[in-house]
């Protein structure tokens, strides 16, 4: 199993809504990542979890709140988002953060904030 | 931060060869990755270089020169399905091991 599974695939939410994006992998990877990608732009790193602990927060606004319940799951809780937060949100995992191993990406959640 | 430069667009004919260049300026270089991304899909891993030289994997090859801060991805025997964005990504050493992406090169393969 070399898959990173993200749900939902598409999400439309209002600016006052609270929603969560979910990510799951069963490859035994100990590093998991959230990236944000706008159209025709490269993925931008948001958060990194290493061994279930938050190791990198790229100065992301607090309306995005990550959570790593266990080594296989990564959530991104969304609250009071703005229309400019509309983007493709990609989850990725790699064997360990400090190892030079490839990152496997999920298919992403396409988020639209209205 | 890292400065990662790659051309915005390239067009080539089916069956041809295309070379996508990537230059980077960074301290603590710890590996360079190439990813392929089709429109609306997730990036998929193509290759990894950390030492100077050429890595060949089927129709795709990647080259790295650490002293020049330069890499290229070579796509041979182009197929229509190779039309995609190709992302160069650099990993740096230090207290964090972040993967920073270039803006991507959109390759269009014509019949």
Interface residues (C-beta under 8 A of the other chain):
Chain A: X4 X33 X40 X41 X42 X43 X44 X45 X48 X55 X56 X88 X90 X97 X98 X100 X102 X103 X104 X105 X106 X107 X108 X110
Chain B: X30 X31 X33 X35 X40 X41 X42 X43 X44 X45 X48 X50 X87 X91 X96 X97 X98 X99 X100 X101 X102 X103 X104
